[in-house]
C-alpha cells in the first residue's frame, strides 16, 4: 500500500524539480542529442574494424579479430557498474563528462595505430566512454520523466543512440569506400566526441534532484533513507528478484548476439562476395530498424506491459539470426538484419523500463549499473564464443549457436519473469 504523500510548504514545492517529459523537454531533448553522439562513436566501428583487421593488420583468426569487441565489452560492463554507483553517490553530470574525456583519444588511436594492440587499447577507452556516457544518459532520462512515461523515455533514448549507430556506420562505410578504411571514417568519431563533451560541460544539468522528488511523491519518503548495500543490490538485480534476473540474463544474451553480429556478420557477408558498400548497408540496417522501432516499442510497453514484449523480442531476434544463417544473398540477409533489429527494439527499452519499475529511486542508478554490467558483459562473451566456434567449426555454426542461445533466453523470460509495469503488476 502506497504511503500518503507528505505535506510540504508551498515554497518547497515551488522550488522542487518537476517530473515529466513535457516539464523537462529541453533537458530531455539535449540528452537525446548527447546520446546520439555516444551511439555515433561506436557506429563508425561496426562495418570498418573487422575489415581493417584482415586487410591492414593481416589477422586471420576470428578469435583474434573479435578481441577488440571482447575488450570493449568487458570494460564497458565494468564502467556501467561504476557509472551507476557513482551516479547515486556523487551525481550524474560529472560521470557523463568523465566518459567523454575517455572517448576523445579513441578516433586518433585508430587513425594512426601501427599495430592491432593499439586498436585494443582504443576499444578499452571506448568501452569506458560508452559505459559512463550511455549509462548516465539513461539514468538522467529516467530521473526526469518519472514513472508514468518511462517506457517512452527509454525508447527515445535508445532510438537516438542506435539510429546514430546506423547513420555513423553508413557514413563511415561511404568514406571507406570513397577514400580508405582509415583515417577518413574516424574523423567522424573525433567530431562526435568533441560535440558530446562540450554539450555535457556547458548545457547538461544535474538530475539527481528529480530522483529525490520521485522518491518523495511516489514512494512516501524523502529520498534520503539509507540505501541497501551494494552487495545486496548486486544479488537482487542478478539473481534474487525473478524479474530483475530475467531482465539481466536477457540483456546479456541480447548483447551476446549483438557482439556476434558486430564481429562476424561483416566477415560473413564479405566472404560471400559483397562489396564494402553492401556490407556497410547491411551493418546499418540492423541498428537502423532497432533504433527507429524503439520509438514505438518503448511506449507500447507502457500500455501492454514489459514481460511478453521482452519474451517475444528475444524470439524475433533468434528468427532473424537463423534467417541469415540459412539463406544467401543481399536481400534475404537484409530481411534477417531487419528482423534482428525489430526484436532488439522490442527488448532494449523495455528491459531498462522494467529495471526502473522495480528499483527504488534511491538505488535505481546502482541497479541500472548492475543490469548493464550483465548486459554489456554479453559483448565479451559473444565475441569470444563466436570467435572460438568460427575458428573451430566455421561461421555458420557460430551464428547458429548464438541464435539458439537467444531462443533459450526468450523461453526463460516467459517462464520466470513476473510483470513489472505498475498498472499490470501482480504479486511477485
C-alpha positions in Angstrom: 0.0 0.0 0.0 1.4 3.4 -1.0 2.2 5.8 1.8 0.4 9.2 1.6 2.3 12.0 0.1 3.8 14.2 2.8 2.6 17.7 3.2 5.2 20.2 2.3 5.3 24.0 2.4 4.3 25.8 -0.8 7.8 27.4 -1.2 9.4 24.0 -1.1 7.0 22.6 -3.7 7.6 25.5 -6.0 11.4 25.1 -5.7 11.4 21.3 -6.2 12.2 19.9 -9.7 9.1 18.7 -11.6 8.8 15.3 -13.1 7.5 14.6 -16.6 8.6 14.6 -20.3 6.7 17.8 -21.1 8.0 19.6 -18.0 11.7 18.7 -18.8 11.5 18.6 -22.6 14.5 20.9 -23.1 16.9 18.9 -21.0 15.5 15.6 -22.2 16.0 16.6 -25.9 19.5 17.7 -25.1 20.3 14.3 -23.5 18.8 12.6 -26.6 21.3 14.6 -28.7 24.1 13.7 -26.4 23.2 10.0 -26.6 23.2 10.2 -30.4 26.8 11.3 -30.2 27.5 8.4 -27.9 26.0 6.0 -30.4 27.9 7.6 -33.3 31.2 6.8 -31.5 30.6 3.1 -31.7 28.8 3.2 -35.1 31.9 4.1 -37.0 33.4 0.8 -36.0 30.6 -1.6 -36.9 31.5 -2.2 -40.5 35.1 -1.0 -40.6 37.1 -2.6 -37.9 36.6 -6.3 -38.8 37.6 -5.5 -42.4 40.5 -3.4 -41.2 41.7 -6.3 -39.1 42.0 -8.6 -42.2 43.2 -6.1 -44.8 45.7 -3.9 -42.9 46.7 -6.0 -39.9 46.7 -9.4 -41.6 44.6 -11.2 -38.9 43.2 -14.5 -40.0 41.9 -15.9 -36.7 38.3 -14.9 -36.0 39.0 -15.0 -32.3 41.9 -12.5 -32.7 39.7 -10.3 -34.9 36.9 -10.3 -32.3 39.3 -9.5 -29.5 38.5 -5.8 -29.9 34.9 -6.5 -29.1 35.8 -8.6 -26.1 38.0 -5.9 -24.6 35.3 -3.3 -25.4 32.6 -5.4 -23.7 34.5 -6.2 -20.5 35.5 -2.6 -19.9 32.1 -1.2 -20.8 30.4 -3.7 -18.5 32.6 -2.6 -15.6 32.2 1.0 -16.5 28.4 0.6 -16.4 28.7 -0.8 -12.9 30.8 2.2 -11.7 28.7 4.7 -13.5 25.5 3.6 -11.7 27.1 3.6 -8.3 28.9 6.9 -8.8 25.7 8.5 -10.1 24.0 7.6 -6.9 26.9 8.8 -4.8 28.1 12.0 -6.5 25.6 12.8 -9.2 25.2 12.2 -12.9 26.8 15.1 -14.7 30.4 14.6 -13.6 30.2 10.9 -14.6 28.9 12.0 -18.1 31.8 14.5 -18.6 34.4 11.9 -17.4 33.0 9.5 -20.0 33.6 12.0 -22.9 37.2 12.7 -21.7 37.9 8.9 -22.1 36.3 9.0 -25.6 38.4 11.8 -27.1 41.6 9.8 -27.8 39.7 6.8 -29.4 39.4 8.0 -33.0 43.0 9.3 -33.0 44.4 6.0 -31.8 42.6 4.1 -34.5 43.6 6.5 -37.2 47.3 6.2 -36.5 47.5 2.7 -35.0 50.7 0.9 -36.1 49.6 -2.5 -34.7 46.4 -4.3 -33.6 47.3 -3.8 -30.0 46.6 0.0 -30.4 43.1 -0.9 -31.6 42.6 -3.0 -28.5 43.7 0.0 -26.3 41.3 2.3 -28.3 38.4 0.0 -27.6 39.2 -0.2 -23.9 38.9 3.6 -23.8 35.7 3.4 -26.0 34.3 0.9 -23.5 34.8 3.4 -20.7 33.3 6.1 -22.8 30.2 4.1 -23.7 29.7 2.7 -20.2 29.9 6.1 -18.4 28.1 8.2 -21.0 25.3 5.8 -22.1 24.5 4.7 -18.6 24.4 8.3 -17.3 22.1 9.5 -20.1 19.8 6.5 -19.4 19.7 7.3 -15.6 19.1 11.0 -16.2 16.2 10.4 -18.5 14.6 8.0 -16.0 15.1 10.8 -13.4 13.5 13.5 -15.5 10.3 11.7 -16.7 9.2 10.0 -13.5 7.3 6.7 -13.6 4.4 7.4 -16.0 6.3 7.6 -19.3 9.3 5.5 -18.5 9.0 3.1 -21.5 8.6 6.0 -23.9 11.6 7.8 -22.4 13.8 4.7 -22.8 12.5 4.2 -26.4 13.5 7.8 -27.3 16.9 7.4 -25.6 17.8 4.1 -27.3 16.3 5.2 -30.6 18.6 8.2 -30.7 21.6 6.1 -29.8 21.0 3.3 -32.3 19.8 5.5 -35.2 23.1 7.3 -34.7 24.9 3.9 -34.8 23.3 3.2 -38.1 24.0 6.6 -39.6 27.6 6.5 -38.4 28.1 3.0 -39.9 26.7 4.3 -43.2 28.8 7.4 -43.1 31.9 5.5 -42.2 31.2 2.9 -44.9 30.8 5.6 -47.5 34.1 7.3 -46.5 35.9 4.0 -46.5 34.5 3.0 -50.0 35.4 6.5 -51.4 38.8 7.0 -49.7 40.2 4.3 -47.5 39.4 2.2 -44.4 41.3 4.9 -42.4 41.9 7.6 -41.4 38.9 9.3 -43.1 36.0 7.4 -41.4 37.3 8.1 -37.9 37.3 11.9 -38.4 33.5 11.5 -37.7 34.3 10.0 -34.3 36.5 12.9 -33.3 33.7 15.3 -34.2 31.2 13.3 -32.2 33.5 13.2 -29.1 34.2 17.0 -29.2 30.5 17.9 -29.6 29.4 15.5 -26.8 31.9 16.8 -24.4 31.1 20.5 -25.0 27.3 19.9 -24.7 27.8 17.9 -21.5 30.0 20.6 -19.8 28.1 23.7 -20.8 24.4 22.7 -21.2 23.6 19.4 -19.4 22.2 19.9 -15.8 22.3 17.6 -12.9 19.2 15.4 -12.5 19.7 13.7 -9.2 17.2 16.0 -7.5 14.5 14.7 -9.7 15.0 11.2 -8.3 14.6 12.6 -4.8 11.3 14.2 -5.8 10.1 10.9 -7.2 11.1 9.1 -4.0 9.0 11.6 -2.0 6.0 11.7 -4.3 5.6 8.0 -5.3 7.4 6.1 -2.6 6.4 8.1 0.5 9.9 9.0 1.6 12.3 11.9 1.1 14.9 10.0 -0.9 17.4 10.3 2.0 16.7 6.9 3.6 19.7 4.6 3.9 20.5 2.7 0.8 20.8 -1.1 0.8 24.4 -2.3 0.5 25.9 -2.6 -3.0 26.3 -6.3 -2.4 22.5 -6.6 -1.8 21.7 -4.6 -4.9 24.1 -6.8 -6.9 22.4 -10.0 -5.7 18.9 -8.7 -6.0 19.4 -7.5 -9.6 21.4 -10.5 -10.7 19.5 -13.4 -9.1 17.2 -12.9 -6.1 14.4 -10.9 -7.8 12.8 -13.0 -10.6 12.0 -10.0 -12.8 15.5 -8.4 -12.4 17.2 -11.8 -13.0 15.1 -12.3 -16.2 16.0 -8.8 -17.4 19.7 -9.2 -16.7 20.1 -12.6 -18.5 18.0 -11.3 -21.5 20.2 -8.2 -21.7 23.3 -10.3 -21.6 22.1 -12.7 -24.4 20.9 -9.7 -26.4 24.3 -8.1 -26.4 25.9 -11.6 -26.9 24.2 -11.8 -30.2 25.0 -8.2 -31.0 28.7 -8.9 -30.4 28.5 -11.8 -32.8 26.7 -9.6 -35.4 29.2 -6.8 -35.0 32.2 -9.0 -35.4 31.2 -11.9 -37.7 28.5 -10.5 -40.0 30.8 -8.2 -41.9 33.2 -11.0 -42.5 30.4 -13.4 -43.4 29.0 -11.0 -45.9 32.3 -10.1 -47.4 33.3 -13.8 -47.7 30.2 -14.2 -49.9 31.4 -11.6 -52.3 29.6 -8.5 -51.2 31.3 -5.1 -51.6 32.3 -2.8 -48.8 29.3 -0.6 -49.6 26.9 -3.6 -49.4 28.5 -4.8 -46.2 28.1 -1.3 -44.7 24.5 -1.1 -45.7 23.7 -4.5 -44.1 25.6 -3.4 -41.0 23.4 -0.3 -40.9 20.0 -1.9 -41.4 20.1 -3.8 -38.1 20.8 -0.8 -35.8 18.5 1.5 -38.0 15.5 -0.8 -37.5 16.5 -1.3 -33.9 16.7 2.5 -33.4 13.6 3.6 -35.2 11.3 0.8 -33.9 12.1 1.7 -30.3 10.1 5.0 -30.8 7.1 2.7 -30.8 8.1 -0.3 -28.6 9.1 1.7 -25.6 5.8 3.5 -25.5 4.0 0.2 -26.2 5.5 -1.3 -23.1 3.9 1.4 -21.0 0.5 0.1 -22.1 0.9 -3.6 -22.7 3.4 -4.4 -20.1 7.1 -5.5 -20.1 7.2 -9.3 -19.8 5.7 -10.5 -23.1 7.3 -7.8 -25.2 10.7 -8.9 -23.9 10.0 -12.6 -24.4 8.6 -12.1 -27.9 11.5 -9.8 -28.8 14.1 -12.5 -28.0 12.3 -15.0 -30.2 12.1 -12.5 -33.1 15.9 -11.9 -32.7 16.5 -15.6 -32.9 14.4 -15.8 -36.1 16.5 -13.1 -37.7 19.8 -14.8 -36.8 18.5 -18.2 -38.2 17.3 -16.4 -41.4 20.8 -15.0 -42.0 22.4 -18.4 -41.3 20.0 -20.4 -43.6 19.8 -18.1 -46.6 22.2 -16.4 -49.1 22.3 -13.1 -50.8 21.8 -9.4 -50.0 18.0 -9.2 -49.8 17.4 -12.3 -47.6 20.2 -11.1 -45.3 18.7 -7.6 -45.3 15.4 -9.3 -44.1 17.3 -11.1 -41.4 19.0 -8.0 -40.2 15.7 -6.1 -40.1 14.2 -8.9 -38.0 17.1 -8.9 -35.7 16.7 -5.1 -35.3 13.0 -5.3 -34.7 13.4 -8.0 -32.0 16.1 -5.9 -30.3 13.9 -2.9 -30.4 11.1 -4.8 -28.6 13.6 -5.8 -25.9 16.1 -2.9 -25.3 14.0 0.0 -23.9 11.6 -2.5 -22.2 14.4 -4.0 -20.2 15.5 -0.6 -18.9 11.9 0.4 -18.1 11.5 -2.9 -16.1 14.5 -2.0 -14.0 13.0 1.4 -13.4 9.7 -0.2 -12.4 11.3 -2.5 -9.8 14.2 -0.5 -8.3 13.6 2.3 -5.7 14.7 5.7 -6.9 17.3 5.9 -4.1 19.3 2.9 -5.5 17.9 2.8 -9.1 21.1 4.0 -10.7 23.1 1.3 -9.0 20.5 -1.3 -10.2 20.8 0.1 -13.8 24.6 -0.3 -13.5 24.4 -3.9 -12.4 21.9 -4.7 -15.2 24.2 -3.0 -17.7 27.2 -4.9 -16.3 25.5 -8.2 -17.2 24.1 -6.8 -20.5 27.4 -5.5 -21.9 29.3 -8.4 -20.5 27.4 -10.2 -23.3 29.6 -8.4 -25.8 32.7 -10.1 -24.4 31.0 -13.5 -24.1 29.5 -13.2 -27.6 32.8 -12.2 -29.2 34.8 -14.9 -27.6 32.2 -17.6 -28.1 31.6 -16.7 -31.7 35.3 -16.4 -32.5 36.2 -19.8 -31.0 33.3 -21.5 -32.7 34.0 -19.8 -36.0 37.7 -20.9 -35.9 36.8 -24.5 -34.8 33.6 -25.2 -36.7 33.0 -22.4 -39.2 30.9 -19.2 -39.4 27.6 -21.0 -39.8 28.0 -23.0 -36.6 29.0 -19.9 -34.7 25.9 -17.9 -35.9 23.6 -20.8 -35.3 24.8 -21.4 -31.7 24.2 -17.7 -30.9 20.7 -18.0 -32.4 20.0 -21.0 -30.2 21.1 -19.1 -27.0 18.8 -16.2 -28.0 15.8 -18.5 -28.4 16.5 -20.1 -24.9 16.7 -16.7 -23.3 13.2 -15.8 -24.6 11.9 -19.0 -23.1 13.4 -18.2 -19.7 11.7 -14.8 -19.7 8.4 -16.4 -20.5 8.7 -18.9 -17.7 10.4 -17.0 -14.9 9.7 -13.2 -15.1 6.7 -11.5 -13.5 5.1 -8.4 -15.0 6.7 -5.2 -13.6 4.5 -2.5 -15.1 2.8 -1.0 -12.1 -0.7 -0.9 -13.7 -0.4 -4.6 -14.6 1.8 -5.9 -11.8 0.8 -9.0 -9.8 2.5 -10.0 -6.6 6.0 -11.5 -7.4 
